[in-house]
Amino acid sequence: MKKDIYVLGTGLSHNGSSVLLKNGRVLVGIEKERLSRIKHDGGNDSLTTEYCLKAAGIGLDEIDLVVQCENFVIPSKNEFKGPRVFKNYPDEKFVSISHHLAHAYSVIGTCPYKKFNVLVIDGCGSPYDQCNDENLPDLKELNLNSSDGLICEKDSYYHYDGTKLHTLFKDFSPLNTQKSPWLPTTNHSIGGFYSAISHYCFGNMDDVGKLMGLAPLGKPEIQHEAFYFEKGRVFLSPQWDQPLTTPAHHWEGFKQNRQHYANMAFWAQREVERAVEYILESRLKGETATPLAYTGGVALNAVANSRLIRKGVVNQLYIEPAAADNGIALGCAFYGWLEIVKGKRQIHDGSTCFGSSYSFSASKETINTLKNCSIKELDEENLLEQTARLIANNKTVGWFQGGCEFGPRALGRRSILANPSNRSMQDHINSHIKFREDFRPFAPSILPEELHNLFQDKLNSPYMILVDRPIDSAINQLAAVIHVDGSSRTQTVEKEWNSRFYKLLKTLKKHTGVGAVLNTSFNKKGQPMVEKPEEAIGLFLNSAMDALVIENHLISKQSFVY
């Protein structure tokens, strides 16, 4: 019998995570924020490493290889922002790789294509002298030199031929020092620019997803061009930050000048779309037959992604679901398996749900917290039937199933669900369950076979990182999941790796006539998605949520009878 081979990948930048492969396939993976309960947490990786080892039922001595990545440094094996678990681990089995290379291998390991191009665009990658890529460009050709300070990856373009990754083009930029107080990364970063506008509007750089939700409320009043383009490269204009005159320092200030910040978000979204489209057109040069795999934080911009497809800039597009730095660990693991272990590349099954599963253990403490609730254990058919009836009757349901999603989107494992046709659900959930801003939209999760009945572009979107527009006859059926600009960030639910959620939608269609549900992440503002049953129960009890499903248990605050 052959020995199992375990490769651990671990990412230590913001959005830290660890992923464990067994014989080249993902066995378990977790983002640090799910465990520490601190949103976008990173740095030390002891929590995530121990989680993976426990899930696999193995010790560190059984790990054949560890591959790590940060942003600006090569972390010590023994310590990085606190003691690490690798102190006694063999040096020869501990490898570091650079940032964009890790991003690239995250798509090599997960995308369905055999041969493809890879595009990485993010806020900031590794310094030039730490890059592991083959055929690095000469900095002089990019008009850069060491006197410019720390020079870091900006965007990277590769070709994967089925066995080997080839570097086609890489752009670098000096790290911002004092040229702009707004820019958190390099001087010409697309992701850095978007984060800067998030900071301007919301007072932090981590709410870029919120910025995308605000943009449709804006108007095209700002005509200033943030970027200029030259010889296939994107640069921030010298006066790009000219419109940044009145930053929001608190929520009251935002509300008082709301339209201004919406206009700023509209401008930022338009400029990012323009820059990404230019980069792709420059790299592809009209050749669209080769599929494209896209990753890096900018790849989570669902609106920009859909624009690329609609305009025909790219025909076959795979976007890594954990495209931001949470996916770095995934890339580290696959780099280790493919390039160091020399294992065979295996086509991934499409799932992005890598977390451990939990059972609902009705301990005395749990029962006491739920003493005013109805708790029923049901077989799957009855569970789906009763849950569908609750949703059809305008009840909100927390949905907790299996291992959690790896990445920023709730895909039917840690979700809050509601009737998509009830327009009032948007305000109700934002105000009384998630306790967040009123402009934040919700997504529809839909049966793939329903696409032609509901949406114009019929985009297959299993990871909720594309937007589509409902057809006229479906607008009332999807009233709660259509944003102010008429768009929806869709999820097409895959039966193969999301079986129970798919079955719920099939059951729901019997009651509503529509194979769709309002789906939003199971968390409240400022918190990561719930990881454990007790966290789900806590939000259920402390919000206006009507019912909670944990595996085969249906918990409700009233004895609903349908």
Disulfide bonds with the S-S distance in Angstrom:
none
